Amino acid sequence: MAFTVASLMPINEFKSWHWIVIGIIVGIALASVRLSFPVDERDGAAQHISVARFVEKLHAAPLDGRPALRRIVVHPPRQRDTEDGPRRVHYVMGELLGANGTGGYAPFALYAETPFRPSRSATAPHANYSVLHFLADANRAGLSIDYRYGWWETPRMIIALWGGGSVLLIGGIWPIVLNVLIGAGFGAKQAEEAEDDLSRFGAGKAEAKRSAPAPQTSGWDLTEEEIAQLGAIPAAAPEQPSRLAVKRLASDAVTEPPPPTPDGPHEYRGEFYPVEKPTKAPGDRE
């Protein structure tokens, strides 16, 4: 059985933070690959020219209103081994008029060391004088050079653009598109299967828990030696129930005599029910 991410969790159950984490990982990977290949190693079609020819074309008169060099891009500096040892170098790209022999523009490139010297006999104003300073000075002197700095090639911008773009695309836009697709019915089949699967709500787990008997433990973890020692202890005598002193009662019960009943005739009177009334014996005086 092949292992896939979908086997762990359906794609429609991914949360927003899942996609954000995936976007961060993808962005870091893309930025790392991008930083590993500088622009000069990716550009293989440009014609490399010398610094002297570059300066010459900058000062050349336009041909039919077209400058000899255009769309010049100065990329961020990096360390590079040169004839004079490791140097801080700018990679310069642009278009050169008539470079391909057809009268049109063709890409060119050159390495401009820092400090930048227009010729081997020239001296740079200071140690940090770069080709960017030279182009700015040439425009202030009256030339109109079309150039710009490749800020998007700096390591910080590469990380921000590739990393941030991946987070925005995967962690922000893609979940919205996915929810729209699911709402449009593309995820209906998967939703029906999820409804039939009651184990999602814990029913299957609860039945499994009820069917699995819990292990019976006595609560006593004794070794054989301890059991033998317990067998050598004499058993305590069973406790006899205590006898309480019971007071013996006399067998002759005390009884009261019944009330005497009068002898002689009885007279019963009463309006609703008969009541015995005392009668006078003969010879009694009233």
FENTA-V32106 format. One record per residue. RES is the residue in one letter. PHI is phi in radians with two decimals (NA if undefined). OMEGA is omega in radians with two decimals (none if undefined). Layout:
BEGIN
<<RES,PHI,OMEGA> <RES,PHI,OMEGA>>
END
This chain:
BEGIN
<<M,NA,-3.09> <A,-1.26,3.13> <F,-1.60,3.11> <T,-2.35,3.09> <V,-1.15,-3.13> <A,-1.15,3.10> <S,-1.24,3.11> <L,-1.48,-3.09> <M,-2.67,3.06> <P,-1.05,-3.04> <I,-1.14,-3.13> <N,-1.38,3.08> <E,-1.73,3.09> <F,-1.19,3.09> <K,-1.53,-3.13> <S,-1.09,-3.11> <W,-1.22,3.04> <H,-1.09,-3.12> <W,-1.18,3.11> <I,-1.13,3.12> <V,-1.10,3.11> <I,-1.08,3.11> <G,-1.10,3.11> <I,-1.12,-3.13> <I,-1.11,3.13> <V,-1.12,3.14> <G,-1.11,3.11> <I,-1.11,3.14> <A,-1.13,-3.14> <L,-1.15,3.13> <A,-1.14,3.12> <S,-1.13,3.11> <V,-1.13,-3.13> <R,-1.13,3.13> <L,-1.25,-3.11> <S,-1.32,-3.10> <F,-2.17,3.10> <P,-1.07,-3.04> <V,-1.11,-3.12> <D,-1.23,3.10> <E,-1.45,3.12> <R,-1.64,-3.08> <D,-1.72,-3.12> <G,-1.95,-3.07> <A,-1.65,-3.07> <A,-1.34,3.06> <Q,-1.52,-3.12> <H,-1.44,3.13> <I,-2.12,3.14> <S,-1.50,3.10> <V,-1.13,-3.13> <A,-1.10,3.12> <R,-1.19,3.11> <F,-1.08,-3.13> <V,-1.18,3.12> <E,-1.09,-3.12> <K,-1.20,3.10> <L,-1.14,-3.12> <H,-1.60,-3.13> <A,-1.25,3.13> <A,-1.28,3.12> <P,-1.06,3.11> <L,-1.84,-3.08> <D,0.95,3.11> <G,1.39,-3.14> <R,-1.87,3.12> <P,-1.25,3.14> <A,-1.21,3.11> <L,-2.20,3.09> <R,-2.60,3.10> <R,0.88,-3.14> <I,-1.42,3.11> <V,-2.18,3.09> <V,-1.78,-3.08> <H,-1.45,-3.12> <P,-1.00,-3.08> <P,-1.29,3.03> <R,-2.67,3.14> <Q,-1.32,3.13> <R,-2.60,3.11> <D,-1.34,3.12> <T,-2.13,3.12> <E,-1.15,-3.14> <D,-1.69,-3.14> <G,1.84,3.13> <P,-1.10,-3.13> <R,-2.35,3.04> <R,-1.47,-2.95> <V,-2.19,2.97> <H,-1.73,3.05> <Y,-1.67,-3.05> <V,-1.88,3.12> <M,-2.22,3.10> <G,3.08,3.13> <E,-2.13,-3.10> <L,-1.97,-3.13> <L,-1.31,3.09> <G,1.33,-3.11> <A,-1.23,-3.11> <N,-1.67,3.09> <G,1.37,-3.11> <T,-1.86,-3.12> <G,1.54,3.10> <G,-1.80,3.13> <Y,-1.60,3.11> <A,-2.45,-3.12> <P,-1.18,3.05> <F,-2.34,3.10> <A,-2.73,3.05> <L,-2.75,3.06> <Y,-1.76,3.14> <A,-1.93,-3.10> <E,-1.35,3.04> <T,-2.06,0.11> <P,-1.30,-3.08> <F,-1.49,3.08> <R,-2.14,-3.13> <P,-1.02,3.08> <S,-2.56,-3.10> <R,-1.19,3.14> <S,-1.51,-3.11> <A,-1.41,3.13> <T,-2.09,3.13> <A,-1.28,3.14> <P,-1.02,3.13> <H,-2.66,-3.02> <A,-1.19,-3.12> <N,-1.71,-3.13> <Y,-1.26,-3.07> <S,-1.97,3.12> <V,-1.13,3.07> <L,-1.14,3.08> <H,-1.13,-3.14> <F,-1.10,3.14> <L,-1.15,3.10> <A,-1.15,3.11> <D,-1.16,3.13> <A,-1.16,3.10> <N,-1.21,3.09> <R,-1.19,3.13> <A,-1.41,3.06> <G,2.14,3.10> <L,-1.39,3.10> <S,-2.12,-3.05> <I,-1.78,3.12> <D,-1.57,3.14> <Y,-2.54,3.07> <R,-2.69,-3.14> <Y,-1.67,-3.14> <G,-1.41,-3.09> <W,-1.12,-3.11> <W,-1.26,3.12> <E,-1.67,3.10> <T,-1.22,-3.12> <P,-0.98,-3.14> <R,-1.13,-3.12> <M,-1.26,3.09> <I,-1.10,3.12> <I,-1.14,-3.12> <A,-1.18,-3.08> <L,-1.26,-3.09> <W,-1.32,3.12> <G,-1.22,3.13> <G,-1.15,3.11> <G,-1.12,3.12> <S,-1.17,3.10> <V,-1.13,3.14> <L,-1.15,-3.08> <L,-1.29,-3.06> <I,-1.43,-3.08> <G,-1.53,-3.11> <G,-2.01,-3.05> <I,-1.39,-3.07> <W,-1.09,3.09> <P,-1.03,3.13> <I,-1.18,3.11> <V,-1.09,-3.14> <L,-1.12,3.11> <N,-1.13,3.10> <V,-1.15,3.13> <L,-1.13,3.12> <I,-1.16,3.10> <G,-1.15,3.12> <A,-1.39,3.08> <G,1.87,-3.13> <F,-1.26,3.12> <G,-1.88,-3.08> <A,-1.18,-3.10> <K,-1.09,3.12> <Q,-1.19,3.12> <A,-1.19,3.12> <E,-1.14,3.10> <E,-1.12,3.12> <A,-1.20,3.12> <E,-1.20,-3.14> <D,-1.26,-3.11> <D,-1.51,-3.11> <L,-1.29,-3.14> <S,-1.16,3.09> <R,-1.09,-3.10> <F,-1.67,3.06> <G,1.59,-3.11> <A,-1.16,-3.14> <G,-1.13,3.13> <K,-1.17,-3.13> <A,-1.14,3.11> <E,-1.12,3.12> <A,-1.13,3.13> <K,-1.18,-3.13> <R,-1.24,-3.10> <S,-1.31,-3.12> <A,-1.42,3.14> <P,-1.20,3.12> <A,-1.32,3.14> <P,-1.11,-3.14> <Q,-1.55,3.11> <T,-2.21,-3.13> <S,-1.43,-3.11> <G,1.49,3.13> <W,-2.10,3.07> <D,-1.87,-3.08> <L,-1.92,3.06> <T,-1.47,3.13> <E,-1.10,3.13> <E,-1.12,3.12> <E,-1.17,3.10> <I,-1.13,3.12> <A,-1.15,3.10> <Q,-1.13,3.10> <L,-1.16,3.13> <G,-1.24,-3.14> <A,-1.35,-3.14> <I,-1.34,3.13> <P,-1.12,-3.14> <A,-1.25,3.14> <A,-1.28,3.14> <A,-1.12,-3.14> <P,-1.15,-3.09> <E,-1.28,3.13> <Q,-1.41,3.12> <P,-1.18,-3.11> <S,-1.27,3.12> <R,-1.64,3.13> <L,-1.57,3.10> <A,-1.20,-3.12> <V,-1.84,-3.13> <K,-1.32,3.14> <R,-1.31,3.13> <L,-1.67,3.12> <A,-1.19,-3.11> <S,-1.34,-3.13> <D,-1.47,-3.14> <A,-1.43,3.13> <V,-1.47,-3.14> <T,-2.12,3.12> <E,-1.62,3.13> <P,-1.25,3.13> <P,-1.18,-3.11> <P,-1.15,-3.12> <P,-1.19,3.11> <T,-1.82,-3.12> <P,-1.22,3.11> <D,-1.54,3.09> <G,1.89,-3.12> <P,-1.24,-3.14> <H,-1.98,3.13> <E,-2.13,-3.12> <Y,-2.02,3.13> <R,-2.35,3.09> <G,2.67,-3.12> <E,-1.44,-3.07> <F,-1.86,3.11> <Y,-2.60,-3.05> <P,-1.19,3.08> <V,-2.25,-3.12> <E,-1.27,3.11> <K,-2.04,3.12> <P,-1.19,3.11> <T,-1.96,3.13> <K,-1.64,3.09> <A,-1.28,3.12> <P,-1.09,3.12> <G,1.68,3.11> <D,-1.31,-3.13> <R,-1.62,3.12> <E,-1.44,none>>
END
